[in-house]
Every structure is written in C-alpha cells, then in structure tokens.
C-alpha cells in the first residue's frame, strides 16, 4: 500500500501535466471581417442619431465617445 502511493501521485501529476495539451486550435471561425465597421450590426441597440452605413456620423460618434466617455480628465471633477 505504501509503495503504491508514490506511483499514484506520479500518475496524478502526469495526468494534470498533460491536461493542458488538449486545447483546440483557435482558427477564428465565425469572425466576419468583410464588412466595414460603420455598416452596423442590424441591432436595435445603437446610439441615437447614428445611421448604419454613415461613415461621417460613425467617426463623429467615435470622436465624441473618446473625448467624453473614455477620457478621465474630462470625466473627473476636481474641487
């Protein structure tokens, strides 16, 4: 019984070491890159005032989002 314990531990360690070898390759199936970003997704959850396919409006909304939504200097209020 005592002689089998190191062998069992070795077998468990080998199984755990080989468990990471079973990952499937990520080939990117399902990713569509043939449409331009401003074409839209067909979802109803869009920003008001933006029309799908309007590149100028898309760029204006991105600029506004960058300036006011993701800029910590304009979001923070110092007192």
C-alpha positions in Angstrom: 0.0 0.0 0.0 2.7 2.4 0.9 4.7 1.6 -2.2 1.7 2.3 -4.4 1.2 5.9 -3.0 4.2 7.5 -4.8 3.2 5.7 -8.0 -0.3 7.0 -7.7 0.9 10.5 -7.0 3.2 10.3 -10.1 0.3 9.2 -12.2 -1.9 12.1 -11.0 0.9 14.6 -11.7 1.3 13.2 -15.2 -2.4 13.5 -15.9 -2.5 17.0 -14.6 0.5 18.0 -16.7 -1.0 16.6 -19.9 -4.4 18.2 -19.3 -3.3 21.4 -20.9 -2.3 19.7 -24.1 -5.9 19.1 -25.1 -6.7 22.7 -26.2 -8.3 23.1 -29.6 -6.7 25.5 -32.1 -8.4 28.9 -32.3 -8.7 29.4 -36.1 -11.2 32.3 -35.9 -14.2 30.6 -37.4 -17.3 32.8 -37.2 -15.4 36.1 -37.4 -16.6 38.3 -40.2 -14.2 40.9 -41.4 -15.7 41.5 -44.8 -18.0 44.4 -43.6 -16.8 47.9 -42.7 -17.3 48.8 -39.0 -19.7 51.7 -39.7 -22.1 49.3 -41.6 -23.7 48.4 -38.3 -24.8 45.1 -36.9 -28.5 45.2 -37.5 -29.2 45.5 -33.8 -31.7 48.0 -32.3 -29.2 48.9 -29.6 -27.4 51.7 -31.4 -26.6 55.3 -30.4 -29.4 57.7 -31.1 -28.6 59.9 -34.1 -26.4 57.4 -35.8 -27.5 55.7 -39.0 -26.0 52.4 -40.2 -23.7 52.9 -43.2 -23.0 56.6 -42.5 -19.2 56.8 -42.2 -19.1 60.5 -41.2 -21.6 60.0 -38.4 -19.7 56.9 -37.3 -16.5 58.8 -37.0 -18.2 61.7 -35.2 -19.7 59.4 -32.6 -16.3 57.7 -32.1 -14.6 61.0 -31.5 -17.3 62.1 -29.1 -17.1 58.8 -27.2 -13.3 59.1 -27.0 -13.4 62.7 -25.8 -16.2 62.5 -23.2 -16.7 58.8 -22.4 -13.2 57.4 -22.1 -11.2 60.5 -21.2 -10.6 60.5 -17.4 -9.5 64.2 -17.5 -12.9 65.4 -18.8 -14.9 62.9 -16.6 -13.3 63.8 -13.3 -14.4 66.9 -11.5 -11.7 68.4 -9.3 -12.8 70.6 -6.5 
